[in-house]
Amino acid sequence: MTIGPISDQNNQTIAFLENEEFPEAIQSSSYALRYQRGLLLDEDTSANPNNSNTEPSSQRVDDCMVVCHELDGFGSNSAHSFIYRHGIPIPSTMNDHKIIAAILIFNTALAYHLSAISQRGTATAEKLLVNAKQLYELIIHCRQHISLDDNVMFQFAVINNIAVITRDQGNVAESNRQFDFLMALVNGLRIQNAA
């Protein structure tokens, strides 16, 4: 699969996010997802069963996020409303379509999420939050295709952003459970790193 056009479109999405041009980011990221889907449909995996890789990928979303983190800083300043708000770039060397899809879905969810925040208090904002949350949850539900255990930063960003939306939607108890899960994840990492 040639990812050049997908990577270029994803870079355009990231530029729109950075410039707070959220409707354009939504359109751009949605186009990248459709383009990737079209490429996958064009591949003849039924003729060559070796093309359908069911092995977990050695490529990691976290590696892409580290690049983003080193260049741009990490999220918002307020700990109470922390949102991982950086689009995730796709390196030109990336060839795992499952990882690429996860990145594209995350960036689309982020575009909806940040657009909702920019329109806070409107009916449109509520619809955008629902769309963002559904896309973030799609990533969690697809965990059998990408190993979230190997992508801890990515998992943290996705679950954190879901928890923030859940809180914004008024479900504080569920949001607290999600944040508790994140704390357990962080504590598990501390224990693992100490060993």
C-alpha positions in Angstrom: 0.0 0.0 0.0 1.4 3.4 -1.0 0.9 5.7 2.0 2.3 8.9 0.5 -1.1 10.5 -0.3 -2.5 9.3 3.1 0.5 10.7 5.0 0.2 14.0 3.0 -3.5 14.2 3.8 -2.8 13.4 7.4 -0.2 16.1 7.6 -2.8 18.6 6.1 -5.2 17.5 8.9 -2.5 18.2 11.5 -1.9 21.6 10.1 -5.6 22.4 10.2 -5.7 21.2 13.9 -2.7 23.4 14.8 -4.4 26.4 13.1 -7.7 25.6 14.9 -9.4 25.2 11.5 -11.5 22.3 12.9 -14.2 21.9 10.1 -11.3 21.7 7.6 -9.5 19.2 9.9 -12.7 17.0 10.0 -13.0 17.1 6.3 -9.3 16.4 5.7 -9.1 13.5 8.2 -12.3 12.0 6.8 -10.9 12.1 3.3 -7.7 10.4 4.5 -9.8 7.6 6.1 -11.8 7.2 2.9 -8.7 7.2 0.8 -7.1 4.5 2.9 -10.2 2.4 2.8 -10.2 2.7 -1.0 -6.6 1.5 -1.2 -7.4 -1.4 1.0 -10.4 -2.4 -1.1 -8.2 -2.2 -4.2 -5.7 -4.7 -2.8 -6.6 -8.2 -3.8 -6.1 -9.9 -0.4 -8.4 -12.8 -1.4 -6.1 -13.8 -4.2 -3.1 -13.8 -2.0 -3.8 -14.9 1.6 -0.3 -13.9 2.6 -1.3 -10.2 2.2 -3.6 -10.3 5.2 -1.4 -10.0 8.2 -3.0 -11.1 11.4 0.2 -10.9 13.4 0.6 -8.0 15.9 2.5 -5.2 14.3 6.0 -4.2 15.5 5.3 -0.6 14.5 4.0 1.6 17.3 1.7 4.6 17.4 3.6 5.7 20.5 6.8 6.2 18.4 4.8 8.7 16.2 3.5 10.4 19.3 7.0 10.8 20.8 8.0 12.7 17.7 5.0 15.0 18.1 5.7 15.4 21.8 9.3 16.3 21.3 8.4 18.9 18.7 5.3 20.5 20.1 4.9 19.9 23.9 2.3 17.7 25.4 -1.3 18.7 25.7 -3.1 21.5 27.5 -1.8 23.2 30.6 -4.7 22.5 33.0 -4.5 19.1 34.7 -8.2 19.0 35.3 -9.2 19.4 31.7 -6.1 17.8 30.1 -6.8 16.8 26.5 -4.1 15.2 24.3 -4.7 17.7 21.5 -1.9 17.0 19.0 -2.6 15.3 15.8 -0.4 12.2 15.3 1.8 12.2 12.2 2.3 9.1 10.0 5.9 8.5 9.1 6.7 7.7 5.5 8.1 4.4 6.6 4.8 3.2 8.2 3.4 0.3 6.3 1.0 -1.3 8.8 -2.5 -0.4 7.6 -4.0 -1.2 11.0 -1.7 1.3 12.8 -2.3 3.9 10.0 -6.1 3.4 10.5 -5.8 3.9 14.3 -3.9 7.1 13.7 -6.3 8.4 11.2 -9.3 7.6 13.4 -7.6 9.3 16.4 -7.0 12.4 14.3 -10.6 12.4 13.1 -11.9 12.0 16.7 -9.5 14.8 17.8 -10.8 17.1 15.1 -14.4 16.5 16.2 -13.4 16.9 19.9 -11.6 20.2 19.5 -14.3 21.5 17.2 -16.8 20.7 20.0 -14.7 22.6 22.5 -14.5 25.6 20.2 -18.3 25.6 20.0 -19.0 24.7 23.7 -22.6 25.2 24.8 -24.2 24.8 21.4 -26.3 21.9 20.1 -23.7 21.4 17.4 -21.0 20.9 20.1 -23.0 18.1 21.7 -23.2 16.3 18.4 -19.5 16.8 17.7 -18.7 15.3 21.2 -20.8 12.3 20.4 -19.0 11.7 17.1 -15.6 12.2 18.8 -16.4 9.8 21.6 -17.6 7.1 19.2 -14.4 7.4 17.2 -12.2 7.2 20.2 -14.2 4.2 21.4 -13.8 2.6 18.0 -10.0 2.6 18.6 -10.5 0.8 21.9 -12.9 -1.8 20.4 -10.3 -2.5 17.6 -7.6 -3.4 20.2 -7.4 -7.0 18.9 -5.9 -5.5 15.6 -3.3 -3.3 17.3 -1.7 -4.0 20.6 -2.6 -1.1 22.9 -0.4 -2.7 25.5 2.6 -1.8 23.2 1.2 1.7 22.6 0.8 3.0 26.2 0.9 6.7 25.3 -1.7 6.2 22.6 -3.9 4.2 24.9 -3.5 6.9 27.6 -4.4 9.7 25.1 -7.5 7.8 23.8 -8.9 6.8 27.2 -8.1 10.3 28.7 -10.0 12.0 25.9 -12.9 9.7 26.3 -13.0 10.4 30.0 -12.9 14.2 29.4 -15.8 13.9 27.0 -17.7 11.6 29.4 -17.3 14.2 32.1 -18.4 17.0 29.7 -21.5 15.0 28.9 -22.4 15.0 32.6 -21.5 11.4 33.5 -19.0 12.2 36.3 -19.1 8.7 37.9 -18.2 7.0 34.6 -15.6 9.6 33.9 -14.0 9.0 37.3 -13.9 5.3 36.6 -12.1 6.0 33.4 -9.6 8.3 35.1 -9.1 5.7 37.8 -8.2 3.2 35.1 -5.6 5.7 33.7 -4.1 6.1 37.2 -3.8 2.3 37.4 -2.2 2.3 34.0 0.3 5.0 35.2 1.0 3.1 38.4 1.5 -0.1 36.5 4.1 1.6 34.3 5.9 3.0 37.4 6.1 -0.5 38.9 7.2 -2.0 35.5 9.9 0.7 35.1 11.1 0.3 38.6 11.7 -3.5 38.1 
